[in-house]
């Protein structure tokens, strides 16, 4: 059998340009925000007609069959779609399919324009906001109604952002662009009262050309309308301008948007062949002859240029016609390259390509392109190899929200999540089910984390009434190419996914034709990586699996409900294709919640009295229970180990996320995370750590041992350990020594009788003592303990400190059932951003300075006020308990 080979490329998404001619800077400050349309103007501002919502999809089983799209009578009259479609023309390969902007502006910009489009409108009563901004995360939560799937937070309805742009007179004659990293959703952008364009898909980054609408040296009023629909997602989509927004001013001759591509088709320890393609746009009126040169530098661990030039690519002379583009191709060889690879086995080394565009000896633009040198190989029998070394995919799925911060992207919050996952042993993240913030991929590059980058959750068939299927026919090519061009230079990305559990699994050849079209587009844009799509229904003999390069199964590998596992069938049908679990487990639990009796099973669905408490909407933390279509980690691992050709897994999910709270849609957030919404590990965290970090001496006992009402009752004890056997003690009395059997991943003592005191365990590996753990009975709650993850933060208004508050007894033992209400206060140069406790049922606003502890823990998130340096004191207090404080410093 000949394995698939995809040899490394890559670089990072565009960073702020350091250029002699171009200027790209964030314009996140100074915005005014208001929800709702001006009275009488809503009909002039619609992108397109939307179907009527006849029935809510809320609470629909997550693996339910998607429905056929509704037929809607559409007319272009009064709609903005004809003016928005041209915004995607750069990503439409066939010129005949590119949209033509109507000759006249829409009625909303000419006859009776909404007053908020123009500079003279008084928006002083609007709210002042700084981007990234998610207006929905503040709440209030919607306690009743069919809103659990989208996080019980209202994300829908029109909203406006306004900002005056400072464009000096000296920029006359230059090309001026607005770059938006993410806007949720159906964005339409006006400048000086004229409609510039927009982008419907809320997860993609896009660029709009402001040049024809700008008045250099005058007042330039930018207005952006968003119109996120109700019933548009199965999870919390967020709302607003929730990622960074940039203004780019460049010479008419400049590097095109996402116009650099680095590839390394030949890689060894001795040398690497590096190829660079640079596309140059000429927005001017005259043809231009240009010299394109590039030098390569090494980057340090922080992404800073270090040392002298590593290699120089030969200068290429290109001619670019007016209003046209041209591409310069060059290559060089790097000797003894520092390879990029995933931690902990390898190092995430990176390089920087510095490209200079010169015209008649004068530099007109420069472009910095971070990239990595690495090779990938995908083998159907042995799995994935990075730089010749087999790497098991120990991955998780993550949605894009950042817990209490919502969808507003924050680098430190995302970095914290990745650090917690790496500590567990995860080495790969699947971006489910949409393109991420560009900075998240910069983090995965720097931190040595592999990525599956994914673009769509639906194609033409719908999962919710107003999801992406409405715009898929018009926008799938633009959205897919945009993601690929933005992200293709990231060394952390190992493969592309063009869809997740799409309804076209059910439509035979017709669905496969769509899949093939998307896969072909991905191959056109990036022939160096494989393309996949996650399947939860398609079987090996169906046409859709044949269209993808890698077989990706959601839950089917281990088996869904009573259906047997499908790994062998797919492996037999596709002996040349690597296979993995794009979603495994979907185990459910609430941190610190233990329910009795405990069944003697390894995996079971959540049911009342058997893993679930519908009244309290909590799921047992014995980590034996899962969604109906899923399984425990134990069952998932057995299926993988019995089929060793499987390349690994992406667990559903790494973190709890807002929305989709299976099985209790009265809650705000999911139960599937290995880590809760506040970032506190559940017991399952240590189960995964025991498998993914086998070299780490680990013993983790559960449950807690504070059960005054259970004296004399059977209270099973489980152990998650990287050892192979262990002996359990209750108050010094042995409960027996047990050894893991084949396909057994935990040790359990199911007939332990509770008595207060302590339980302890000694774990062994290969007959030698390996690790110990002790759990003590807590006395009455007496005090709070507070600990910050970082005591020094930047005074930029973005950097964060996450402070964990623990309720303990007088001896410092965590009170595992404590629910005292904790109040947070911040003094000095900082301010409180949000609080949380990880309880999926908690419907108190994240902005509240008070939060009840959930099973002994609560979280405060603090930032420094912009520009204010100095001491920050964070205090936590609760009635009847000794308070706690932590000292931070901003600099």
Buried (B, 14 or more C-beta within 10 A) or exposed (E): EEBBEBBBBBBBBBBEBEBBBBBBEEBBEBBBBBBEBBEEBEEBBBBBBBBEEEEBBBBBEBBEBBBEBEEEEEEEEEBBBBBBBBBBBBBBEEEEEBBEBEEEBBBBBEEEBBEBBBBEBEBEEBEEBBBBBBBBBEBEBBEEEBBBBBBBBBBBBBBBBBBBBEBEEEBEEBBBBBBBBBBBBBBBBBBBBBBBBBBBBBBBBBBBBBBEBBBBEEEBBBBBBBBBBBBBBBBBBBBBBBBBBBBBBBBBBBBBBBBBBBBBBBBEEEBBBBBBBBBBBBBBEEEBEBBBBBBBBBBEEEBEBEEEEBBEBEBBEBEBEEEBBBBBEBBBEBEEBBBBBBEEBBBBBBBBBBBBBBBEEEBBBBBBBBBBBBBBBBBBBBBBBBBEEEBBBBBBBBBBBBBBBBBBBBBBBBBBBBBBBBEBBBBBBBBBBBBBBBBBBBBBBBBBBBBBBBBBBBBBBBBBBBBBBBBBEBBBBBBBBBBBBBBBBBBBBBBBBBBBBBBBBBBEEEBBBBBBBBBEBBBEBBEBBBBBBBBBBBBBEBBBBBBBBBBBBBBBBBBBEEEEBBBBBBBEBBEEBBBBBBBBBBBBBBBBBBBBEBBEEBBBBBEEEBBBBEEEBBBBBBBBBBBBBBBBBBBBBBBBEBBEBBBBBBBBBBBBBBBBBBBBBBBBBBBBBBBBBBBBBBBBBBBBBBBBBEEEBBBBBBBBBBBEEBEEEEBBBBBBBBBBBBBBBBEEEEBEEBEBEEEBBBBBBEEBEBBBEBBBBBBBBEEEEBBEBEBBBBBEBBBBBBEBBEEEBBBEBBBBBBBBBBBBBEEEBBBBBBBBEBBBBBEBBBBBBBBBBBBBBBBBBBEBEEBBBBBBBBBBBBBBBEEBEBEBBBBBBBEEBEBBBBEBBBE
